Amino acid sequence: MSRIYKRYPPEIKTKAVDLRKQGYSLYELRDLLSVRLATIQGWVKHVQLSPKAKKRIRWRILEGGKVARARAEAANRQKIENWKQGIQKNSRREISQRYLSRDFGRILCATLYACEGSKYPSARMLGFGNSDPQIIRFFLNLLRACFAIDEKKFRCEILYRCDQDWNILKRYWSRVTDIPSHQFYRGKPDERTRGKPTLREDYRGVCYVKYLNTTLQFTLQSIGEALMENAGKEMVEPEGVEPSHRQCH
């Protein structure tokens, strides 16, 4: 079957040649005139480009590259965001279907303490610090839910920068921890930060929570150490196998 070629008015070809001489790219001509790229190439292949026209074409290529890169970066960001949201959605659904037992809550609490808590005997009270309010809140929620706690034994210290207001930080961390502000120690700012402005607007210093009980401190520390001693051993039931069917070792 022979191909049927579309015939264009002579003025279209003339306009294409004129624009090409002005430095319009082939793709610009295609889009402006609604003509197939191959046809455009045939019309203008003998056009001699002036230095000014060549400069414009190079500029258009560079600008087109910037636009293409920006679109590619935006598409990649959206792809990453979709990937993150998919994982987060599955994770939230999985967690929402679980109800933590008291024993598992104690293990979670001890795991956090093993990472961020002060250790006996260098410290003789429970101490847990972090700059992330979610981590502090999560640790305290587990601690309060899984252990017998006397709220009067809580103390807090804030490690902060010279350009930050301690009173504002105290009110902020008191809301996060649900610990009364009168149980906060008045600390001093880090002198190493003097003259250096805080760059992160959401940075509220490090909240160091203390609980005046060595027994609870050592209990959390010991649970964490026991977990690490069992690292690599069979600690999780195989999927689809009932605990009663598992062999004892």
The 8 nearest C-alpha neighbors of each residue, nearest first, counted from 0:
[[1, 2, 3, 4, 5, 6, 37, 38],
 [0, 2, 3, 4, 5, 6, 38, 37],
 [1, 3, 4, 0, 5, 6, 38, 37],
 [4, 2, 1, 5, 0, 6, 7, 38],
 [5, 3, 2, 6, 1, 7, 38, 35],
 [6, 4, 7, 3, 34, 35, 38, 2],
 [5, 7, 4, 8, 9, 3, 38, 11],
 [6, 8, 9, 5, 11, 12, 10, 34],
 [7, 9, 10, 11, 6, 12, 13, 5],
 [10, 8, 12, 11, 13, 7, 14, 6],
 [9, 11, 13, 12, 8, 14, 7, 15],
 [12, 10, 14, 13, 9, 8, 15, 7],
 [11, 13, 15, 9, 14, 10, 16, 42],
 [12, 14, 10, 16, 11, 15, 17, 9],
 [15, 13, 17, 11, 12, 16, 10, 18],
 [16, 14, 12, 18, 13, 17, 19, 11],
 [15, 17, 19, 13, 14, 18, 43, 20],
 [18, 16, 14, 20, 19, 15, 13, 21],
 [19, 17, 21, 15, 20, 16, 23, 14],
 [18, 20, 23, 16, 22, 21, 17, 15],
 [19, 21, 17, 18, 22, 48, 16, 52],
 [22, 20, 18, 52, 19, 23, 17, 51],
 [52, 21, 23, 19, 55, 20, 56, 53],
 [24, 22, 19, 18, 21, 27, 56, 28],
 [23, 25, 27, 26, 56, 22, 28, 19],
 [26, 24, 28, 27, 29, 23, 39, 36],
 [25, 27, 29, 28, 24, 30, 36, 23],
 [28, 26, 24, 30, 29, 25, 31, 23],
 [29, 27, 31, 25, 26, 30, 32, 24],
 [28, 30, 26, 34, 33, 27, 32, 31],
 [29, 31, 27, 33, 28, 32, 26, 34],
 [32, 30, 28, 29, 33, 27, 34, 26],
 [31, 33, 34, 29, 30, 28, 11, 15],
 [34, 32, 30, 29, 31, 35, 28, 36],
 [33, 35, 29, 32, 36, 39, 38, 30],
 [36, 34, 38, 37, 29, 39, 33, 40],
 [35, 37, 39, 38, 29, 40, 34, 25],
 [36, 38, 40, 39, 35, 41, 34, 42],
 [37, 39, 41, 35, 40, 36, 42, 34],
 [40, 38, 36, 42, 41, 37, 43, 35],
 [39, 41, 37, 38, 42, 43, 44, 36],
 [42, 40, 38, 39, 44, 43, 37, 45],
 [41, 43, 39, 40, 44, 38, 12, 16],
 [42, 44, 46, 45, 40, 16, 41, 39],
 [43, 45, 41, 46, 40, 42, 39, 47],
 [46, 44, 43, 47, 42, 41, 40, 48],
 [47, 45, 43, 44, 48, 20, 16, 19],
 [48, 46, 45, 49, 20, 44, 43, 19],
 [49, 47, 52, 20, 53, 46, 50, 22],
 [48, 50, 52, 51, 53, 47, 20, 22],
 [51, 49, 53, 52, 54, 48, 55, 22],
 [50, 52, 54, 49, 53, 55, 22, 21],
 [22, 53, 51, 49, 55, 21, 54, 50],
 [52, 54, 50, 56, 55, 51, 22, 48],
 [55, 53, 51, 57, 52, 56, 50, 58],
 [56, 54, 58, 52, 22, 57, 53, 59],
 [55, 57, 59, 53, 58, 22, 54, 24],
 [58, 56, 60, 54, 55, 59, 53, 61],
 [57, 59, 55, 61, 56, 60, 62, 54],
 [60, 58, 62, 56, 61, 57, 63, 55],
 [59, 61, 63, 57, 58, 62, 64, 56],
 [62, 60, 64, 58, 63, 59, 57, 65],
 [63, 61, 59, 65, 64, 60, 58, 66],
 [64, 62, 60, 66, 61, 65, 59, 67],
 [63, 65, 67, 61, 62, 66, 68, 60],
 [66, 64, 62, 68, 63, 67, 69, 61],
 [65, 67, 69, 63, 64, 68, 70, 62],
 [68, 66, 64, 70, 69, 65, 71, 63],
 [69, 67, 71, 65, 70, 66, 72, 64],
 [68, 70, 66, 72, 67, 71, 65, 73],
 [69, 71, 73, 67, 68, 72, 74, 66],
 [72, 70, 68, 74, 73, 69, 75, 67],
 [71, 73, 75, 69, 74, 70, 68, 76],
 [74, 72, 70, 76, 75, 71, 69, 77],
 [75, 73, 71, 77, 72, 76, 70, 78],
 [74, 76, 78, 72, 77, 73, 71, 79],
 [77, 75, 73, 79, 78, 74, 72, 80],
 [76, 78, 80, 74, 75, 79, 81, 73],
 [77, 79, 75, 81, 76, 80, 74, 82],
 [78, 80, 82, 76, 77, 81, 83, 75],
 [81, 79, 77, 83, 82, 78, 84, 76],
 [80, 82, 84, 78, 79, 83, 77, 85],
 [83, 81, 79, 85, 80, 84, 78, 86],
 [84, 82, 80, 86, 85, 81, 87, 79],
 [83, 85, 87, 81, 86, 82, 88, 80],
 [86, 84, 88, 82, 83, 87, 81, 89],
 [85, 87, 89, 83, 88, 84, 90, 82],
 [88, 86, 84, 90, 89, 85, 91, 83],
 [89, 87, 85, 91, 90, 86, 84, 92],
 [88, 90, 92, 86, 87, 91, 93, 85],
 [91, 89, 87, 93, 92, 88, 86, 94],
 [90, 92, 94, 88, 93, 89, 95, 87],
 [93, 91, 95, 89, 90, 94, 88, 96],
 [94, 92, 90, 96, 91, 95, 89, 97],
 [93, 95, 91, 97, 96, 92, 90, 98],
 [96, 94, 92, 97, 93, 91, 98, 90],
 [95, 97, 94, 93, 92, 98, 91, 99],
 [98, 96, 94, 95, 99, 93, 92, 100],
 [97, 99, 100, 96, 95, 94, 101, 103],
 [100, 98, 104, 103, 97, 101, 102, 94],
 [99, 101, 103, 102, 104, 98, 105, 145],
 [100, 102, 104, 103, 145, 105, 99, 144],
 [103, 101, 105, 104, 100, 106, 145, 99],
 [102, 104, 106, 100, 105, 101, 99, 107],
 [103, 105, 101, 107, 102, 106, 141, 108],
 [106, 104, 108, 102, 103, 107, 145, 109],
 [105, 107, 103, 109, 104, 108, 110, 102],
 [108, 106, 110, 104, 109, 105, 103, 111],
 [107, 109, 105, 111, 106, 110, 141, 138],
 [108, 110, 219, 112, 106, 223, 111, 107],
 [111, 109, 107, 113, 112, 108, 223, 106],
 [112, 110, 108, 114, 109, 113, 115, 107],
 [111, 113, 116, 109, 115, 114, 110, 108],
 [112, 114, 110, 223, 111, 116, 115, 109],
 [115, 113, 112, 111, 116, 110, 109, 223],
 [114, 116, 112, 127, 113, 111, 128, 117],
 [117, 115, 112, 127, 126, 113, 114, 118],
 [116, 118, 126, 122, 127, 125, 119, 115],
 [119, 117, 122, 121, 120, 116, 220, 216],
 [120, 118, 122, 121, 123, 217, 117, 216],
 [119, 121, 122, 123, 118, 217, 117, 124],
 [120, 122, 119, 118, 123, 117, 124, 125],
 [123, 121, 119, 120, 118, 124, 117, 125],
 [122, 124, 213, 119, 120, 121, 125, 212],
 [125, 123, 213, 212, 211, 122, 216, 210],
 [124, 126, 216, 210, 209, 212, 213, 117],
 [127, 125, 209, 117, 116, 208, 124, 210],
 [126, 128, 116, 208, 207, 115, 117, 209],
 [129, 127, 207, 206, 208, 115, 205, 126],
 [128, 130, 205, 131, 206, 135, 207, 127],
 [129, 131, 205, 204, 206, 132, 203, 128],
 [130, 132, 133, 134, 129, 135, 205, 206],
 [133, 131, 135, 134, 136, 130, 175, 129],
 [134, 132, 136, 135, 131, 137, 175, 138],
 [133, 135, 137, 136, 132, 131, 138, 129],
 [134, 136, 132, 138, 133, 137, 139, 129],
 [135, 137, 133, 139, 134, 138, 176, 132],
 [138, 136, 134, 140, 135, 139, 133, 141],
 [139, 137, 141, 135, 136, 140, 108, 142],
 [138, 140, 142, 136, 141, 137, 143, 135],
 [139, 141, 137, 143, 142, 138, 136, 144],
 [142, 140, 144, 138, 139, 143, 108, 145],
 [143, 141, 139, 140, 145, 144, 146, 138],
 [142, 144, 140, 141, 145, 146, 139, 148],
 [143, 145, 141, 142, 140, 146, 101, 104],
 [146, 144, 142, 101, 143, 105, 141, 104],
 [147, 145, 142, 143, 148, 144, 105, 141],
 [146, 148, 149, 143, 145, 144, 142, 215],
 [149, 147, 146, 150, 143, 142, 152, 144],
 [148, 150, 151, 152, 147, 153, 210, 143],
 [151, 149, 152, 153, 148, 178, 210, 143],
 [150, 152, 149, 153, 182, 154, 148, 210],
 [153, 151, 211, 150, 210, 149, 154, 212],
 [154, 152, 210, 151, 209, 150, 211, 155],
 [153, 155, 209, 182, 183, 208, 210, 152],
 [156, 154, 183, 208, 207, 209, 184, 182],
 [155, 157, 207, 184, 183, 206, 186, 208],
 [158, 156, 206, 205, 207, 159, 186, 204],
 [157, 159, 205, 204, 206, 156, 188, 186],
 [158, 160, 204, 188, 157, 189, 205, 163],
 [161, 159, 188, 189, 163, 162, 192, 204],
 [162, 160, 188, 193, 163, 192, 189, 190],
 [161, 163, 160, 196, 164, 197, 193, 195],
 [164, 162, 161, 160, 165, 159, 168, 197],
 [165, 163, 167, 166, 168, 162, 161, 159],
 [164, 166, 168, 167, 169, 163, 159, 185],
 [167, 165, 169, 168, 164, 170, 171, 163],
 [166, 168, 170, 169, 164, 165, 171, 163],
 [169, 167, 171, 165, 166, 170, 172, 203],
 [168, 170, 166, 172, 171, 167, 173, 165],
 [171, 169, 173, 167, 168, 172, 166, 174],
 [170, 172, 168, 174, 169, 173, 167, 175],
 [173, 171, 175, 174, 169, 170, 176, 168],
 [172, 174, 170, 178, 176, 177, 171, 175],
 [175, 173, 177, 172, 171, 176, 170, 178],
 [174, 176, 172, 173, 177, 136, 171, 132],
 [177, 175, 178, 173, 174, 172, 136, 139],
 [176, 178, 174, 173, 175, 179, 172, 136],
 [177, 179, 176, 173, 180, 182, 153, 174],
 [180, 178, 181, 182, 173, 177, 183, 174],
 [179, 181, 182, 183, 173, 178, 169, 170],
 [182, 180, 183, 179, 184, 178, 154, 173],
 [183, 181, 154, 180, 179, 155, 184, 153],
 [184, 182, 155, 181, 180, 154, 156, 185],
 [183, 185, 156, 186, 155, 182, 154, 157],
 [186, 184, 183, 187, 156, 157, 165, 169],
 [185, 187, 184, 157, 156, 188, 158, 165],
 [188, 186, 189, 185, 158, 159, 190, 161],
 [189, 187, 160, 161, 159, 190, 158, 186],
 [188, 190, 160, 191, 192, 161, 159, 187],
 [191, 189, 192, 193, 188, 161, 160, 187],
 [190, 192, 189, 193, 160, 161, 195, 194],
 [193, 191, 195, 190, 189, 160, 161, 194],
 [194, 192, 161, 190, 195, 191, 162, 189],
 [193, 195, 192, 196, 161, 162, 191, 190],
 [194, 196, 192, 193, 197, 162, 161, 191],
 [197, 195, 198, 194, 162, 192, 193, 161],
 [196, 198, 199, 195, 162, 200, 160, 202],
 [197, 199, 196, 200, 202, 195, 201, 162],
 [200, 198, 202, 201, 197, 203, 196, 204],
 [199, 201, 202, 198, 197, 203, 196, 163],
 [200, 202, 199, 203, 198, 204, 197, 131],
 [203, 201, 199, 200, 204, 130, 197, 198],
 [204, 202, 201, 168, 205, 130, 159, 171],
 [203, 205, 159, 158, 202, 130, 206, 157],
 [206, 204, 130, 158, 129, 157, 207, 128],
 [205, 207, 157, 128, 129, 130, 156, 208],
 [206, 208, 128, 156, 127, 155, 157, 205],
 [209, 207, 155, 127, 126, 128, 154, 206],
 [210, 208, 126, 154, 125, 153, 155, 211],
 [209, 211, 153, 125, 152, 212, 124, 154],
 [212, 210, 152, 124, 209, 125, 153, 213],
 [211, 213, 124, 214, 215, 210, 125, 216],
 [214, 212, 124, 216, 123, 215, 217, 125],
 [213, 215, 217, 216, 212, 218, 124, 125],
 [216, 214, 218, 217, 213, 212, 219, 125],
 [215, 217, 125, 213, 214, 219, 218, 124],
 [216, 218, 220, 214, 219, 215, 221, 213],
 [219, 217, 215, 221, 220, 216, 214, 222],
 [220, 218, 109, 222, 216, 221, 217, 223],
 [219, 221, 217, 223, 218, 222, 113, 224],
 [220, 222, 224, 218, 223, 219, 217, 225],
 [223, 221, 225, 219, 224, 220, 109, 226],
 [224, 222, 226, 109, 220, 221, 113, 225],
 [223, 225, 221, 227, 226, 222, 228, 220],
 [226, 224, 228, 222, 223, 227, 221, 229],
 [227, 225, 223, 229, 224, 228, 222, 230],
 [226, 228, 230, 224, 229, 225, 223, 222],
 [227, 229, 225, 226, 230, 224, 231, 223],
 [230, 228, 226, 227, 232, 231, 225, 234],
 [229, 231, 227, 228, 232, 226, 234, 233],
 [232, 230, 229, 233, 234, 228, 227, 226],
 [231, 233, 230, 229, 234, 235, 228, 227],
 [234, 232, 235, 231, 236, 229, 230, 237],
 [233, 235, 232, 236, 229, 231, 230, 226],
 [236, 234, 233, 237, 238, 232, 242, 231],
 [235, 237, 238, 242, 234, 240, 233, 241],
 [238, 236, 240, 239, 235, 241, 245, 242],
 [239, 237, 240, 236, 241, 235, 242, 245],
 [238, 240, 237, 241, 236, 242, 244, 245],
 [241, 239, 238, 237, 242, 244, 236, 245],
 [240, 242, 243, 244, 239, 245, 236, 237],
 [243, 241, 245, 244, 240, 236, 237, 246],
 [242, 244, 241, 245, 246, 240, 247, 236],
 [245, 243, 242, 241, 246, 240, 247, 236],
 [246, 244, 242, 243, 247, 241, 240, 236],
 [245, 247, 244, 248, 243, 242, 236, 241],
 [248, 246, 245, 244, 243, 242, 233, 236],
 [247, 246, 245, 233, 232, 234, 244, 242]]
